[in-house]
C-alpha cells in the first residue's frame, strides 16, 4: 500500500503521539508495581517513535526484529543515532520479551527504572530527527 505524502505525514504524527502517550502510562503502571507491564510500555513507546521515524524516511518493516534491524542499519550504523540509543532500543526489546514471555524470570523495579530517563531522551531524539527532516 502506497501512502500519499499528506497521509504519511499524518501517520508519522499519530505514531509519534502514540509514543508519547504510551510513555506517559509508565509512571502510573510503576506506581502499581506492574514491572512487566512497565517494561512493555517503555519498549512500545520507543517502538512507536522508531516506527514514525522509519515511515518518515520511507522504510517499511513488518516485524519487531525487522524494525530493530532496519533502524540499526539506516540510522545507527550511519551515525544518525548514537550507538548507545541503538543498544538501548535493543535492550528494551529484550526486556519486553522477557517480561511478556519468560514466566521463569521476574522483572522488578531495578530492571525497569534505569530505562525511564534514557527512553524519554530516546523519544525526544527521534522526534527531533523527524521534525528536522522535512
C-alpha positions as CSV (number, residue, x, y, z in Angstrom):
1,X,0.0,0.0,0.0
2,X,1.4,3.4,-1.0
3,X,0.5,6.4,1.1
4,X,0.0,9.9,-0.2
5,X,2.5,12.3,1.2
6,X,-0.1,14.0,3.4
7,X,-1.3,10.7,4.7
8,X,2.2,9.6,5.5
9,X,2.8,12.8,7.5
10,X,-0.4,12.3,9.4
11,X,0.6,8.8,10.2
12,X,4.0,9.9,11.3
13,X,2.4,12.4,13.6
14,X,0.0,9.9,15.0
15,X,2.7,7.3,15.7
16,X,4.8,9.9,17.5
17,X,1.8,11.0,19.5
18,X,1.2,7.3,20.4
19,X,4.9,7.1,21.6
20,X,4.4,10.0,24.0
21,X,1.0,8.7,25.2
22,X,2.5,5.2,25.8
23,X,5.4,6.6,27.7
24,X,3.1,8.7,29.8
25,X,1.4,5.5,31.0
26,X,4.6,4.2,32.6
27,X,4.7,6.2,35.9
28,X,1.1,5.0,36.9
29,X,1.9,1.4,36.0
30,X,5.1,1.5,38.0
31,X,3.3,3.1,41.0
32,X,1.1,0.0,41.0
33,X,4.1,-2.3,40.9
34,X,3.4,-3.8,37.5
35,X,7.0,-4.1,36.4
36,X,6.4,-6.4,33.4
37,X,3.8,-4.1,32.1
38,X,6.0,-1.1,32.6
39,X,8.8,-2.8,30.6
40,X,6.3,-3.5,27.9
41,X,5.1,0.1,27.7
42,X,8.6,1.6,27.7
43,X,9.5,-0.6,24.8
44,X,6.3,0.2,22.9
45,X,6.8,3.9,23.5
46,X,10.2,3.7,21.8
47,X,8.8,1.3,19.1
48,X,6.1,3.8,18.1
49,X,8.7,6.6,17.9
50,X,11.1,4.4,15.8
51,X,8.2,3.3,13.5
52,X,7.3,7.0,13.0
53,X,11.0,7.7,12.0
54,X,11.1,4.8,9.7
55,X,7.9,5.8,8.0
56,X,9.0,9.4,7.7
57,X,12.1,8.1,5.9
58,X,10.3,5.7,3.6
59,X,11.3,2.4,5.3
60,X,8.7,-0.3,5.8
61,X,9.1,-3.3,8.2
62,X,6.7,-5.9,9.3
63,X,8.2,-7.4,12.5
64,X,9.8,-6.1,15.7
65,X,13.1,-7.7,14.8
66,X,12.8,-6.1,11.3
67,X,12.4,-2.6,12.7
68,X,15.3,-3.1,15.1
69,X,17.5,-4.4,12.3
70,X,16.5,-1.6,9.8
71,X,16.8,1.1,12.5
72,X,20.3,-0.1,13.2
73,X,21.2,-0.3,9.5
74,X,19.8,3.1,8.4
75,X,20.2,5.2,11.5
76,X,22.7,3.7,14.0
77,X,25.4,2.4,11.6
78,X,25.2,5.7,9.6
79,X,25.8,7.7,12.8
80,X,22.4,9.5,12.6
81,X,21.5,8.0,16.0
82,X,24.1,7.1,18.6
83,X,25.2,3.6,19.2
84,X,24.0,4.0,22.8
85,X,20.5,4.6,21.6
86,X,20.7,1.6,19.3
87,X,21.8,-0.6,22.2
88,X,19.1,0.9,24.4
89,X,16.4,0.1,21.9
90,X,17.6,-3.5,21.5
91,X,17.9,-3.9,25.3
92,X,14.4,-2.6,25.8
93,X,13.1,-5.1,23.3
94,X,14.9,-7.9,25.1
95,X,13.5,-6.7,28.5
96,X,10.0,-6.6,26.9
97,X,10.4,-10.1,25.5
98,X,11.5,-11.4,28.9
99,X,8.6,-9.7,30.7
100,X,6.0,-10.8,28.2
101,X,7.1,-14.4,27.6
102,X,9.5,-15.7,30.2
103,X,7.4,-16.8,33.1
104,X,10.6,-18.1,34.9
105,X,12.2,-14.7,35.0
106,X,11.0,-12.0,37.4
107,X,11.0,-8.3,36.3
108,X,11.4,-5.8,39.1
109,X,11.8,-2.1,39.7
110,X,15.6,-2.5,39.3
111,X,15.1,-3.9,35.8
112,X,12.8,-1.1,34.6
113,X,13.7,2.1,36.4
114,X,17.1,2.5,34.7
115,X,15.3,2.7,31.3
116,X,12.9,5.6,32.1
117,X,15.1,8.6,31.6
118,X,17.0,7.1,28.6
119,X,13.8,6.1,26.9
120,X,12.4,9.7,27.3
121,X,15.6,11.1,25.8
122,X,15.4,8.5,23.0
123,X,11.9,9.5,22.1
124,X,12.9,13.2,22.2
125,X,15.8,12.5,19.9
126,X,13.6,10.6,17.4
127,X,11.1,13.5,17.5
128,X,14.0,15.9,16.8
129,X,15.1,13.9,13.8
130,X,11.5,13.6,12.5
131,X,11.0,17.4,12.7
132,X,14.4,18.1,11.3
133,X,13.8,16.0,8.2
134,X,11.1,17.9,6.4
